[in-house]
Amino acid sequence: METVANQAAGGNQGASEGGSDHGLGGNFGLGLWVTLFAFLTLFLLPAEQAQASDSSYTVTETIETFEYDIIEPEHETDWSTAPAQASYGPFRVISADTVEMSGTVDSYSPALFQKMLQQYPGIKRIEMIDCDGSVDEEANLNLARQIRRAGISTHVPSRGSVRSGAVELFLAGLRHTADKGAEFVVHSWMDEDGREAKDYPANDPVHAEYLDYYAEMGIPADKARAFYTLTNSVPFAEQLKLSRGDLARFQLLH
């Protein structure tokens, strides 16, 4: 009985040991798969995520690149380095070749005009918007001659107004033109002593100064004298508005 029991026990032990070997082999295999899965998770998945991330980044860059258009300027202007809309006394620059004029000419105006031409050498046109004359006739005629020497044209737009000594400036333009509806107003001049043109003898040199100026600006002598006479027929304190017919009759448009 003991022998049978020992055999049975030995058989049970062998079966138990055999079962134990089989259990260790199963656990080892399972551990190996877990290790491989962890390896794949740690090394392969981050690489795939990085690749996906890189691909996403590349697409984003491509979209952003095509969303922006760079437009180059067609050309540069000579006046781009100077302040836009700059003012010089009664003059205001509005483009590379054009200025607007409004206000009164004084003793500083000729120097300011020269400074403007240095800053904007391409100026070729003056739009006379609201010009009421001058408080310094000598400076006014000086400025007029500067305009002519510079080869600048003058123009009075519709509803623009040119009065008193500003008419002399208008005539200074290399070409002097006006739209229909432009206003021209004249009256006699008056000196610093309060004397007007009629207070001086007809042969006084002061009259010749104006007549010579008109001739210098290209107005025929007979037209110049007739225009000067008409201008001085109106007292300084009054105004005479010229018609379109007057402008043509005295050849004030060119």
Buried (B, 14 or more C-beta within 10 A) or exposed (E): EEEEEEEEEEEEEEEEEEEEEEEEEEEEEEEEEEEEEEEEEEEEEEEEEEEEEEEEEEEEEEEEEEEEEEEEEEEEEEBEEBEEEBBBBBBBBBBBBBBBBBBBBBEEBBBBBBBBBEBBEEBBBBBBBBBBBBEBBEBBBBBBBBBBEBEBBBBBBEEBBBBBBBBBBBBBBBEBBBEEEBBBBBBBBBEEEEEBBEEBEEEEEEBEEBBEBBBBBEBEEEBBBBBBEBBBBBBBEEEBEBEEEBBEBBBBBB
